Amino acid sequence: MELPFILVFMLMMGSENYVLSLFSSLNYSHLINSFSRLSIWLLFSCLFAYMLFKANRRFFKISLYLILFSLFAIQHYLLQNFGSPISPTYLTLLAETNKEEVSNFARLYLSLENILPTIKILSLYVIIAFLGEYIWTRFIRKHKVPVFYSYLTSVFLVPLLVYGLYSSRVYYQVLNETSPDRVRMLGCPEDFISSTFSSIQTIILMNRNLDDAVNNTLSIRDITHSEKSDTSLNIILIIGESYCKWHSSLYGYEKNTSPLMQKEKESGRLFVFNNVLSPSNSTSVVLKNLLSCNNFSEGEEWYSKPFLPAIFNNAGYNVYMWDNQRLFAPGASLSFTLNGYLYNDAIASSSYTECNSEVFPFDEDLVASFCDRVGVSSCGFNLIIFHLIGQHFDAMSRYPHNQQFEYFTADSISRNDPWIDTTMKRHIAEYDNATLYNDYVIDKVTNLYRDTNSFLVYLSDHGEEVYDYRDYIGRDQGSLTKEKIKYQYEIPFFVWTSTEYADKHPEVLLSLKNSVDSPYMSDLVPHMLMSIAGISSPYYVSRYDLLSSDYKYYPRVSADSKTEFDSFIFD
């Protein structure tokens, strides 16, 4: 066999870190994950080594080393400088980059300081490979290994290889997946080979799905607009980010994190919905289902139905998309799959009247940008979509650091759970401050439209854990549990109406009051908005419309795992 190659391959994969973790962690899932990764990489290394052994050609061996060293160097450089492994975005940029852009990139990012760490580690592995091959071929390979040692090696190696083969089923799942977003959720390792493999598959699936989405959007038909009693109407959709409803005083949180919306609720202008789920805890999955006219729980994928803004545009509405995550995390596969849809040239040209061209550190600046570029109109029919950065990790960066928004501190948090320490209390306080600031941003929007005929919907893309029931902050792709659904998938959802709209549409207000406790999922929002907008189309389904008397409750299904949420919630 090719032991030097196996050694270098395992080192490049970072196996030494996983070996150490086997002896340092008592967490069962972490141990299984480490063992699974090691067994997969060992299987890979043995397969490559067997190919080298059978081919017995120096050219083949040198070529394989060069390919693996090149992929390793790219992965290491990206992780060191951009914090991201090989991804669909990087592969797409590589395919579409011209000579001038290559030159600009080299000038900006390929300085000695940036590439030196990669050169050092790559040089080390090259030296190990060279010495290992030299010693192996000159001294060790010539000696016959005793049969006893061969059997002993097999005793340890065969079970690992069998488990590696079992764990490698994830690659089969990647090949058979139909959604580019779910590729990431399958848990494929993030080594340089797996990252390249999953990125290529993501690009193939995204292009396939996008073609369907574009065709279904460009072929929309039979759209009519009934103005009802309105001569003008503003429909505002605010999409928040990473908002745990259990950190909102609107939902009973002990800290007053939503004082301004609380006042709106007390005035009768705000309707707070109590039983709304998101189909996913991933922004990309949520927005593609939220802005398409599908019902995922009924087996309808987002790309099988038209894009909601295109329907509004076709109905004669001005459509404005102001997105504070448009250029967010450019190396991430989620940004690739989401922005590739929202800002596809064909879809954008048939949907938007105008979009923002820059993003901002704070969401209030996004709203101010809209006011400067577009302004608030009391005439015509308008759909305005604000996609905020909200409470996205890390929360401390999501609000201005002044007396108004640095309101909560670690001392404000009275939690005494066994896993909570002072640092965690500080993180909770920062998240609560970001929630307080989010309330302020929403209030700025409602104030803009207070004296117009306006209907506003706010919802978050998904929730977030903030040490709420365990020692964990953020979101994960593990199995669903009742607690995980509560904090990561339950979302804040509320509707605000201006006085003028309330006076003109008392029947809508009655429907809002009667629906606040109805089970609902955010991917059905387009049907409610089309009804409020007076849009008739083949894509509107009254039984999906929360405010319709025809609304029918559907068992809600996770777009991440295709599991029924309600089997956990009502168990």
ABEGO torsion letter per residue (X at the ends): XBAAAAAAAAAAAGAAAAAAAAAABABAAAAAAAAAAAAAAAAAAAAAAAAAAAAGBAAAAAAAAAAAAAAAAAAAAAAAAAGBBBBAAAAAAAAABBAAAAAAAAAAAABAAAAAAAAAAAAAAAAAAAAAAAAAAAAAAABBBBAAAAAAAAAAAAAAAAAAAAAAAAAAAAAABABAAAAAAAGBBABAAAAAAAAAAAAAAAAAAAAAAAAAAAABBGBBBBAEABABBBBBBBBBBGBBAAABAAAGBABBABAAAAAAAAAGABBBBABBBBABABAAAAAAAAABABBAAAGBBAAABBBAAAAAAAAGBBBBBBBAAAABGAABAAAAAAAAAAABAAAAAAABABBBABBBABAAAAAAAAAAAAEBBABEBBBBBBBBAEABOBAAAABBBBAAABABBAAABABABAABBAAAAAAAAAAAAAAAAAAAAAAAAAAAAAABBBBBBBBBABBBBBGAABBBBEBBABBBBAAAAAAAABBBBBBBBBAAAAAABAAAAAAAAAAAABBBBAAAAAAAAAAAAGBBBAABBAAABAABAABBBBBBBBAAAGBBAAAAAAX
